[in-house]
Amino acid sequence: DHIHGKSSRNDNRKSNLRVVSQKINVINKSHKGYTYDVKTNKYHTRISFDNNRVFIGSYRTENEANEMYLKCCLLVGLDKISEDVRNRIKENNIVLTDKDFDNKYVKKIIKLLQ
């Protein structure tokens, strides 16, 4: 896996590579956490972790979908997400608020993590 994410995929020096499981490598190469559904005109958001794939809602805007995906990644744990996703969390100043814990999808993730 490339330590510095997408921007360094052509940099195959040992100093830019790390050993990760196939699962983490697939996650690192995966989608951005949401897809657009032309039928519903909404962004559907999902997260995968620990052999679980969890639907985390449909959102009207890409920004809403991205924010909820990143918040759920924070819940799952920084050690289970890619460098690119960690960077997106940092760039977007994503934090979990008390209101987030009322979300039924967040509650489902918390239950799966226990």
C-alpha positions in Angstrom: 0.0 0.0 0.0 1.2 3.5 -0.7 1.7 5.5 2.5 0.9 8.9 0.9 -2.3 7.8 -0.9 -3.5 8.4 -4.4 -1.0 11.2 -5.1 1.9 8.8 -4.7 0.7 5.7 -6.5 3.6 5.9 -9.0 6.1 6.3 -6.2 7.1 2.7 -5.4 10.1 3.4 -3.3 10.3 1.4 -0.1 10.0 4.5 2.0 6.5 5.1 0.5 5.2 1.6 0.8 3.7 -0.3 3.8 2.6 -3.8 4.3 -1.2 -4.1 4.8 -3.7 -6.9 4.5 -5.6 -7.4 1.2 -8.7 -6.2 3.0 -7.1 -2.8 3.8 -5.6 -2.6 0.3 -9.1 -3.1 -1.2 -10.6 -0.5 1.1 -7.8 2.0 0.1 -8.6 1.5 -3.6 -12.4 1.6 -3.1 -15.0 4.2 -3.8 -15.5 7.4 -1.9 -18.2 5.9 0.3 -21.3 6.9 -1.6 -22.9 6.5 -5.0 -25.4 8.6 -6.9 -28.7 7.0 -7.8 -30.4 8.7 -10.8 -33.7 7.0 -10.0 -34.1 8.6 -6.6 -31.9 11.6 -7.2 -30.0 10.9 -4.0 -26.6 9.8 -2.9 -26.6 6.4 -1.1 -23.9 5.9 1.5 -22.4 2.6 2.7 -19.5 1.6 4.9 -17.6 -1.7 5.1 -15.7 -2.9 8.2 -15.0 -6.1 10.0 -16.9 -8.2 7.4 -19.9 -5.9 7.7 -21.4 -3.7 5.0 -23.7 -1.1 6.4 -26.1 1.2 4.6 -25.8 4.6 6.3 -28.4 6.6 4.5 -29.6 8.5 1.4 -28.8 12.1 1.1 -29.8 14.9 -1.3 -26.4 16.4 -1.7 -22.9 14.9 -2.3 -21.6 17.0 0.7 -24.2 15.5 3.1 -23.3 11.9 1.9 -19.6 12.6 2.2 -19.9 14.1 5.6 -21.9 11.2 7.0 -19.6 8.6 5.4 -16.6 10.3 7.0 -18.3 10.6 10.4 -19.0 6.8 10.3 -15.4 6.2 9.4 -14.4 8.0 12.5 -16.7 5.7 14.5 -15.2 2.6 13.0 -11.7 3.8 13.9 -8.8 5.5 12.1 -6.8 2.3 12.1 -9.4 0.6 9.9 -9.6 3.3 7.2 -7.3 4.4 4.5 -4.8 7.2 4.4 -7.0 8.9 1.8 -10.1 8.8 4.0 -8.1 10.0 7.0 -7.0 13.0 4.9 -10.6 13.7 3.8 -11.6 13.7 7.5 -8.9 16.2 8.3 -9.5 18.4 5.2 -13.2 18.6 5.9 -12.8 19.1 9.7 -15.1 16.2 10.4 -16.1 15.6 14.0 -18.8 13.6 15.6 -21.5 15.7 17.5 -24.0 14.6 20.1 -26.7 14.9 17.4 -24.9 12.3 15.2 -25.3 9.7 17.9 -29.1 10.0 17.5 -28.8 8.8 13.9 -30.2 5.3 13.4 -27.3 4.3 11.1 -24.7 5.5 13.6 -26.5 3.5 16.3 -26.3 0.4 14.1 -22.6 0.8 13.5 -22.0 1.3 17.3 -23.9 -1.9 17.9 -21.8 -3.8 15.4 -18.6 -2.5 16.9 -19.5 -3.8 20.4 
